[in-house]
Amino acid sequence: MYIENQQSMEERKLKKQAEKALEIAKRVQEETGRKTVYLRKGQVFTLKPNPKVDVKEEVIKAIEAGESVGAIAKKYGVSRTTVYNYRREIEAAKDRAVKYSELRSRIQKSKQ
């Protein structure tokens, strides 16, 4: 009987702690505007912003300026693979823009 009461007390205590942690997590989500909040030992943690996301525009500008991949990777703290991927994205976007402009010019010529 005593052991059962103690177990149920512990369960209630854990349940209260979990509810309190969820309330704190929701408050942190609202304050920081982040979707993901992690709970660890009753404390709330948010992930640090991904530096690659913050640096992406700078890396793209450097690629367009013609800097080398290794220099860009070292300067902005991203991998060379990331720089190559960004370069591929830029090239694909330019190709799409060229195809779109060619298609638009063909349509205009056919209307005339």
LONU-92315 format. One record per residue (C-alpha): x, y, z. Coordinates in steps of 0.25 Angstrom, whole numbers, plus 5000, padded with zeros to 4 digits. Example, Ala and Ser with C-alpha at 12.3 -4.5 7.8 and 13.67 -1.06 7.14 Angstrom:
BEGIN
504949825031 505549965029 
This chain:
BEGIN
500050005000 501150105004 501950064991 500750094983 500450224989 501950264987 501850224973 500650304970 501250424977 502450414968 501550404956 500750524959 502050604962 502650564949 501250604942 501250734948 502750764944 502450724930 501250814930 502050924935 503150904925 502150904914 501551034918 502951094919 503251034905 502051104899 502451234905 503851224900 503251194886 502351314886 503551404891 504551354881 503651324870 504351184868 503551064865 504450964871 504750964886 505450854893 505250814908 506450764916 506450734931 505350834933 506050944925 505651004911 506551014900 506451064886 507351034874 508351134870 508051194857 508751124846 509851204841 509751154827 508451214826 508851344830 510151344822 509451294809 509251434803 510751474806 511251344799 510351364787 510951504785 512351454787 512051344776 511551444767 512751534769 513551414765 514351374777 514851234778 514051134785 515151104795 515251244799 513751264801 513651134809 514851184818 514351324819 512851294823 513051164830 512251074821 512750944814 513150954800 512050854796 511050964801 511751064792 511650974780 510150944783 509951094784 510651114771 509751004764 508551074769 508951204763 509251144750 507951074750 507251204753 507951274742 507651154732 506151164736 506151314734 506851304720 505851194716 504651284721 505151404713 505351324701 503951264702 503351404704 504051464692 503551344683 502151374688 502251524685 502851494671 501751394668 500651504672 501251604663 
